[in-house]
Amino acid sequence: MSLEDRAKATAKNIEGKAQEALGNVTGDPEDKAEGKAKQAESEVRQGMEDIKDSVKRKLD
């Protein structure tokens, strides 16, 4: 897996957690929802990279 792709996914997760926390503090349901969506996107990206790594290991 590309270290760069892993870092981007981790950054997206952190961004999502921060936005969700901001939504919790301010009571803004839109911020909370967007934060959770960013975290979900990060999980998907991580999963895709894990699959790429698995396929690469099997091909090597």
Distance bins in CASP14 RR format, pairs under 12 A and 6 or more apart:
PFRMAT RR
TARGET T0000
AUTHOR 0000-0000-0000
RMODE 2
METHOD distances of the structure
MODEL  1
1 7 0 0 0 0 0 1 0 0 0 0 0
1 8 0 0 0 0 0 1 0 0 0 0 0
1 9 0 0 0 0 1 0 0 0 0 0 0
1 10 0 0 0 0 0 1 0 0 0 0 0
1 45 0 0 0 0 0 1 0 0 0 0 0
1 46 0 0 0 0 1 0 0 0 0 0 0
1 47 0 0 0 0 1 0 0 0 0 0 0
1 48 0 0 0 0 1 0 0 0 0 0 0
1 49 1 0 1 0 0 0 0 0 0 0 0
1 50 1 0 0 1 0 0 0 0 0 0 0
1 51 0 0 0 0 1 0 0 0 0 0 0
1 52 1 0 1 0 0 0 0 0 0 0 0
1 53 1 0 1 0 0 0 0 0 0 0 0
1 54 0 0 0 0 1 0 0 0 0 0 0
1 55 0 0 0 0 0 1 0 0 0 0 0
1 56 0 0 0 0 1 0 0 0 0 0 0
1 57 0 0 0 0 0 1 0 0 0 0 0
2 8 0 0 0 0 1 0 0 0 0 0 0
2 9 0 0 0 0 0 1 0 0 0 0 0
2 45 0 0 0 0 0 1 0 0 0 0 0
2 48 0 0 0 0 0 1 0 0 0 0 0
2 49 1 0 0 1 0 0 0 0 0 0 0
2 52 0 0 0 0 1 0 0 0 0 0 0
2 53 0 0 0 0 1 0 0 0 0 0 0
2 56 0 0 0 0 0 1 0 0 0 0 0
3 9 0 0 0 0 0 1 0 0 0 0 0
3 10 0 0 0 0 0 1 0 0 0 0 0
3 49 0 0 0 0 0 1 0 0 0 0 0
3 53 0 0 0 0 0 1 0 0 0 0 0
4 10 0 0 0 0 0 1 0 0 0 0 0
4 11 0 0 0 0 0 1 0 0 0 0 0
4 45 0 0 0 0 0 1 0 0 0 0 0
4 49 0 0 0 0 0 1 0 0 0 0 0
5 11 0 0 0 0 0 1 0 0 0 0 0
5 12 0 0 0 0 0 1 0 0 0 0 0
5 42 0 0 0 0 0 1 0 0 0 0 0
5 45 1 0 0 1 0 0 0 0 0 0 0
5 46 0 0 0 0 1 0 0 0 0 0 0
5 47 0 0 0 0 0 1 0 0 0 0 0
5 48 0 0 0 0 1 0 0 0 0 0 0
5 49 1 0 1 0 0 0 0 0 0 0 0
5 50 0 0 0 0 0 1 0 0 0 0 0
5 52 0 0 0 0 1 0 0 0 0 0 0
5 53 0 0 0 0 0 1 0 0 0 0 0
6 12 0 0 0 0 0 1 0 0 0 0 0
6 13 0 0 0 0 0 1 0 0 0 0 0
6 42 0 0 0 0 0 1 0 0 0 0 0
6 45 0 0 0 0 1 0 0 0 0 0 0
6 46 1 0 0 1 0 0 0 0 0 0 0
6 47 0 0 0 0 0 1 0 0 0 0 0
6 48 0 0 0 0 0 1 0 0 0 0 0
6 49 1 0 0 1 0 0 0 0 0 0 0
6 50 0 0 0 0 1 0 0 0 0 0 0
6 52 0 0 0 0 0 1 0 0 0 0 0
6 53 0 0 0 0 1 0 0 0 0 0 0
7 13 0 0 0 0 0 1 0 0 0 0 0
7 14 0 0 0 0 0 1 0 0 0 0 0
7 42 0 0 0 0 0 1 0 0 0 0 0
7 45 0 0 0 0 0 1 0 0 0 0 0
7 46 0 0 0 0 0 1 0 0 0 0 0
7 49 0 0 0 0 0 1 0 0 0 0 0
8 14 0 0 0 0 0 1 0 0 0 0 0
8 15 0 0 0 0 0 1 0 0 0 0 0
8 38 0 0 0 0 0 1 0 0 0 0 0
8 41 0 0 0 0 0 1 0 0 0 0 0
8 42 0 0 0 0 1 0 0 0 0 0 0
8 45 1 0 0 1 0 0 0 0 0 0 0
8 46 0 0 0 0 0 1 0 0 0 0 0
8 48 0 0 0 0 0 1 0 0 0 0 0
8 49 0 0 0 0 1 0 0 0 0 0 0
9 15 0 0 0 0 0 1 0 0 0 0 0
9 16 0 0 0 0 0 1 0 0 0 0 0
9 38 0 0 0 0 0 1 0 0 0 0 0
9 39 0 0 0 0 0 1 0 0 0 0 0
9 40 0 0 0 0 0 1 0 0 0 0 0
9 41 0 0 0 0 1 0 0 0 0 0 0
9 42 1 0 1 0 0 0 0 0 0 0 0
9 43 0 0 0 0 1 0 0 0 0 0 0
9 44 0 0 0 0 1 0 0 0 0 0 0
9 45 1 1 0 0 0 0 0 0 0 0 0
9 46 1 0 1 0 0 0 0 0 0 0 0
9 47 0 0 0 0 1 0 0 0 0 0 0
9 48 0 0 0 0 1 0 0 0 0 0 0
9 49 1 0 0 1 0 0 0 0 0 0 0
9 50 0 0 0 0 0 1 0 0 0 0 0
10 16 0 0 0 0 0 1 0 0 0 0 0
10 17 0 0 0 0 0 1 0 0 0 0 0
10 38 0 0 0 0 0 1 0 0 0 0 0
10 39 0 0 0 0 0 1 0 0 0 0 0
10 41 0 0 0 0 0 1 0 0 0 0 0
10 42 1 0 0 1 0 0 0 0 0 0 0
10 43 0 0 0 0 0 1 0 0 0 0 0
10 45 0 0 0 0 1 0 0 0 0 0 0
10 46 0 0 0 0 1 0 0 0 0 0 0
10 49 0 0 0 0 0 1 0 0 0 0 0
11 17 0 0 0 0 0 1 0 0 0 0 0
11 18 0 0 0 0 0 1 0 0 0 0 0
11 38 0 0 0 0 1 0 0 0 0 0 0
11 39 0 0 0 0 0 1 0 0 0 0 0
11 41 0 0 0 0 0 1 0 0 0 0 0
11 42 0 0 0 0 1 0 0 0 0 0 0
11 45 0 0 0 0 0 1 0 0 0 0 0
11 46 0 0 0 0 0 1 0 0 0 0 0
12 18 0 0 0 0 0 1 0 0 0 0 0
12 19 0 0 0 0 0 1 0 0 0 0 0
12 34 0 0 0 0 0 1 0 0 0 0 0
12 35 0 0 0 0 1 0 0 0 0 0 0
12 37 0 0 0 0 0 1 0 0 0 0 0
12 38 1 0 1 0 0 0 0 0 0 0 0
12 39 1 0 0 1 0 0 0 0 0 0 0
12 40 0 0 0 0 1 0 0 0 0 0 0
12 41 1 0 1 0 0 0 0 0 0 0 0
12 42 1 0 1 0 0 0 0 0 0 0 0
12 43 0 0 0 0 1 0 0 0 0 0 0
12 44 0 0 0 0 1 0 0 0 0 0 0
12 45 1 0 0 1 0 0 0 0 0 0 0
12 46 0 0 0 0 1 0 0 0 0 0 0
13 19 0 0 0 0 0 1 0 0 0 0 0
13 20 0 0 0 0 0 1 0 0 0 0 0
13 35 0 0 0 0 1 0 0 0 0 0 0
13 36 0 0 0 0 0 1 0 0 0 0 0
13 37 0 0 0 0 0 1 0 0 0 0 0
13 38 1 0 0 1 0 0 0 0 0 0 0
13 39 1 0 1 0 0 0 0 0 0 0 0
13 40 0 0 0 0 1 0 0 0 0 0 0
13 41 0 0 0 0 1 0 0 0 0 0 0
13 42 1 1 0 0 0 0 0 0 0 0 0
13 43 1 0 0 1 0 0 0 0 0 0 0
13 44 0 0 0 0 0 1 0 0 0 0 0
13 45 0 0 0 0 1 0 0 0 0 0 0
13 46 0 0 0 0 1 0 0 0 0 0 0
14 20 0 0 0 0 0 1 0 0 0 0 0
14 21 0 0 0 0 0 1 0 0 0 0 0
14 35 0 0 0 0 0 1 0 0 0 0 0
14 38 0 0 0 0 1 0 0 0 0 0 0
14 39 0 0 0 0 1 0 0 0 0 0 0
14 42 0 0 0 0 1 0 0 0 0 0 0
15 21 0 0 0 0 0 1 0 0 0 0 0
15 22 0 0 0 0 0 1 0 0 0 0 0
15 31 0 0 0 0 0 1 0 0 0 0 0
15 34 0 0 0 0 1 0 0 0 0 0 0
15 35 1 0 0 1 0 0 0 0 0 0 0
15 36 0 0 0 0 0 1 0 0 0 0 0
15 37 0 0 0 0 0 1 0 0 0 0 0
15 38 1 0 1 0 0 0 0 0 0 0 0
15 39 0 0 0 0 1 0 0 0 0 0 0
15 41 0 0 0 0 1 0 0 0 0 0 0
15 42 0 0 0 0 1 0 0 0 0 0 0
16 22 0 0 0 0 1 0 0 0 0 0 0
16 23 0 0 0 0 0 1 0 0 0 0 0
16 24 0 0 0 0 0 1 0 0 0 0 0
16 31 0 0 0 0 1 0 0 0 0 0 0
16 32 0 0 0 0 1 0 0 0 0 0 0
16 33 0 0 0 0 0 1 0 0 0 0 0
16 34 1 0 0 1 0 0 0 0 0 0 0
16 35 1 1 0 0 0 0 0 0 0 0 0
16 36 1 0 0 1 0 0 0 0 0 0 0
16 37 0 0 0 0 1 0 0 0 0 0 0
16 38 1 1 0 0 0 0 0 0 0 0 0
16 39 1 0 1 0 0 0 0 0 0 0 0
16 40 0 0 0 0 1 0 0 0 0 0 0
16 41 0 0 0 0 1 0 0 0 0 0 0
16 42 1 0 0 1 0 0 0 0 0 0 0
16 43 0 0 0 0 0 1 0 0 0 0 0
17 23 0 0 0 0 0 1 0 0 0 0 0
17 24 0 0 0 0 0 1 0 0 0 0 0
17 31 0 0 0 0 0 1 0 0 0 0 0
17 32 0 0 0 0 0 1 0 0 0 0 0
17 34 0 0 0 0 0 1 0 0 0 0 0
17 35 1 0 0 1 0 0 0 0 0 0 0
17 36 0 0 0 0 1 0 0 0 0 0 0
17 37 0 0 0 0 0 1 0 0 0 0 0
17 38 0 0 0 0 1 0 0 0 0 0 0
17 39 1 0 0 1 0 0 0 0 0 0 0
17 40 0 0 0 0 0 1 0 0 0 0 0
17 42 0 0 0 0 1 0 0 0 0 0 0
18 24 0 0 0 0 0 1 0 0 0 0 0
18 25 0 0 0 0 0 1 0 0 0 0 0
18 31 0 0 0 0 1 0 0 0 0 0 0
18 32 0 0 0 0 0 1 0 0 0 0 0
18 34 0 0 0 0 0 1 0 0 0 0 0
18 35 0 0 0 0 1 0 0 0 0 0 0
18 38 0 0 0 0 1 0 0 0 0 0 0
18 39 0 0 0 0 0 1 0 0 0 0 0
19 25 0 0 0 0 0 1 0 0 0 0 0
19 26 0 0 0 0 0 1 0 0 0 0 0
19 28 0 0 0 0 1 0 0 0 0 0 0
19 30 0 0 0 0 1 0 0 0 0 0 0
19 31 1 0 1 0 0 0 0 0 0 0 0
19 32 1 0 0 1 0 0 0 0 0 0 0
19 33 0 0 0 0 1 0 0 0 0 0 0
19 34 1 0 1 0 0 0 0 0 0 0 0
19 35 1 1 0 0 0 0 0 0 0 0 0
19 36 0 0 0 0 1 0 0 0 0 0 0
19 37 0 0 0 0 1 0 0 0 0 0 0
19 38 1 0 0 1 0 0 0 0 0 0 0
19 39 0 0 0 0 1 0 0 0 0 0 0
19 41 0 0 0 0 0 1 0 0 0 0 0
19 42 0 0 0 0 0 1 0 0 0 0 0
20 26 0 0 0 0 0 1 0 0 0 0 0
20 27 0 0 0 0 0 1 0 0 0 0 0
20 28 0 0 0 0 0 1 0 0 0 0 0
20 29 0 0 0 0 0 1 0 0 0 0 0
20 30 0 0 0 0 0 1 0 0 0 0 0
20 31 1 0 0 1 0 0 0 0 0 0 0
20 32 1 0 1 0 0 0 0 0 0 0 0
20 33 0 0 0 0 1 0 0 0 0 0 0
20 34 0 0 0 0 1 0 0 0 0 0 0
20 35 1 0 1 0 0 0 0 0 0 0 0
20 36 1 0 1 0 0 0 0 0 0 0 0
20 37 0 0 0 0 1 0 0 0 0 0 0
20 38 0 0 0 0 1 0 0 0 0 0 0
20 39 1 0 0 1 0 0 0 0 0 0 0
20 40 0 0 0 0 0 1 0 0 0 0 0
20 42 0 0 0 0 0 1 0 0 0 0 0
21 27 0 0 0 0 0 1 0 0 0 0 0
21 28 0 0 0 0 0 1 0 0 0 0 0
21 31 0 0 0 0 1 0 0 0 0 0 0
21 32 0 0 0 0 1 0 0 0 0 0 0
21 34 0 0 0 0 0 1 0 0 0 0 0
21 35 0 0 0 0 1 0 0 0 0 0 0
21 36 0 0 0 0 0 1 0 0 0 0 0
21 38 0 0 0 0 0 1 0 0 0 0 0
21 39 0 0 0 0 0 1 0 0 0 0 0
22 28 1 0 0 1 0 0 0 0 0 0 0
22 29 0 0 0 0 0 1 0 0 0 0 0
22 30 0 0 0 0 0 1 0 0 0 0 0
22 31 1 0 1 0 0 0 0 0 0 0 0
22 32 0 0 0 0 1 0 0 0 0 0 0
22 33 0 0 0 0 0 1 0 0 0 0 0
22 34 0 0 0 0 1 0 0 0 0 0 0
22 35 0 0 0 0 1 0 0 0 0 0 0
22 38 0 0 0 0 0 1 0 0 0 0 0
23 29 1 0 0 1 0 0 0 0 0 0 0
23 30 0 0 0 0 1 0 0 0 0 0 0
23 31 1 1 0 0 0 0 0 0 0 0 0
23 32 1 0 1 0 0 0 0 0 0 0 0
23 33 0 0 0 0 1 0 0 0 0 0 0
23 34 0 0 0 0 1 0 0 0 0 0 0
23 35 0 0 0 0 1 0 0 0 0 0 0
23 36 0 0 0 0 0 1 0 0 0 0 0
24 31 0 0 0 0 1 0 0 0 0 0 0
24 32 1 0 0 1 0 0 0 0 0 0 0
24 33 0 0 0 0 0 1 0 0 0 0 0
24 35 0 0 0 0 0 1 0 0 0 0 0
24 36 0 0 0 0 0 1 0 0 0 0 0
25 31 0 0 0 0 1 0 0 0 0 0 0
25 32 0 0 0 0 1 0 0 0 0 0 0
26 32 0 0 0 0 1 0 0 0 0 0 0
27 33 0 0 0 0 0 1 0 0 0 0 0
28 34 0 0 0 0 1 0 0 0 0 0 0
28 35 0 0 0 0 0 1 0 0 0 0 0
29 35 0 0 0 0 0 1 0 0 0 0 0
29 36 0 0 0 0 0 1 0 0 0 0 0
30 36 0 0 0 0 0 1 0 0 0 0 0
30 37 0 0 0 0 0 1 0 0 0 0 0
31 37 0 0 0 0 0 1 0 0 0 0 0
31 38 0 0 0 0 0 1 0 0 0 0 0
32 38 0 0 0 0 0 1 0 0 0 0 0
32 39 0 0 0 0 0 1 0 0 0 0 0
33 39 0 0 0 0 0 1 0 0 0 0 0
33 40 0 0 0 0 0 1 0 0 0 0 0
34 40 0 0 0 0 0 1 0 0 0 0 0
34 41 0 0 0 0 0 1 0 0 0 0 0
35 41 0 0 0 0 1 0 0 0 0 0 0
35 42 0 0 0 0 0 1 0 0 0 0 0
36 42 0 0 0 0 0 1 0 0 0 0 0
36 43 0 0 0 0 0 1 0 0 0 0 0
37 43 0 0 0 0 0 1 0 0 0 0 0
37 44 0 0 0 0 0 1 0 0 0 0 0
38 44 0 0 0 0 0 1 0 0 0 0 0
38 45 0 0 0 0 0 1 0 0 0 0 0
39 45 0 0 0 0 0 1 0 0 0 0 0
39 46 0 0 0 0 0 1 0 0 0 0 0
40 46 0 0 0 0 0 1 0 0 0 0 0
40 47 0 0 0 0 0 1 0 0 0 0 0
41 47 0 0 0 0 0 1 0 0 0 0 0
41 48 0 0 0 0 0 1 0 0 0 0 0
42 48 0 0 0 0 0 1 0 0 0 0 0
42 49 0 0 0 0 0 1 0 0 0 0 0
43 49 0 0 0 0 0 1 0 0 0 0 0
43 50 0 0 0 0 0 1 0 0 0 0 0
44 50 0 0 0 0 0 1 0 0 0 0 0
44 51 0 0 0 0 0 1 0 0 0 0 0
45 51 0 0 0 0 0 1 0 0 0 0 0
45 52 0 0 0 0 0 1 0 0 0 0 0
46 52 0 0 0 0 0 1 0 0 0 0 0
46 53 0 0 0 0 0 1 0 0 0 0 0
47 53 0 0 0 0 1 0 0 0 0 0 0
47 54 0 0 0 0 1 0 0 0 0 0 0
48 54 0 0 0 0 0 1 0 0 0 0 0
48 55 0 0 0 0 0 1 0 0 0 0 0
49 55 0 0 0 0 0 1 0 0 0 0 0
49 56 0 0 0 0 0 1 0 0 0 0 0
50 56 0 0 0 0 0 1 0 0 0 0 0
50 57 0 0 0 0 0 1 0 0 0 0 0
51 57 0 0 0 0 0 1 0 0 0 0 0
51 58 0 0 0 0 0 1 0 0 0 0 0
52 58 0 0 0 0 0 1 0 0 0 0 0
52 59 0 0 0 0 0 1 0 0 0 0 0
53 59 0 0 0 0 0 1 0 0 0 0 0
53 60 0 0 0 0 0 1 0 0 0 0 0
54 60 0 0 0 0 0 1 0 0 0 0 0
END
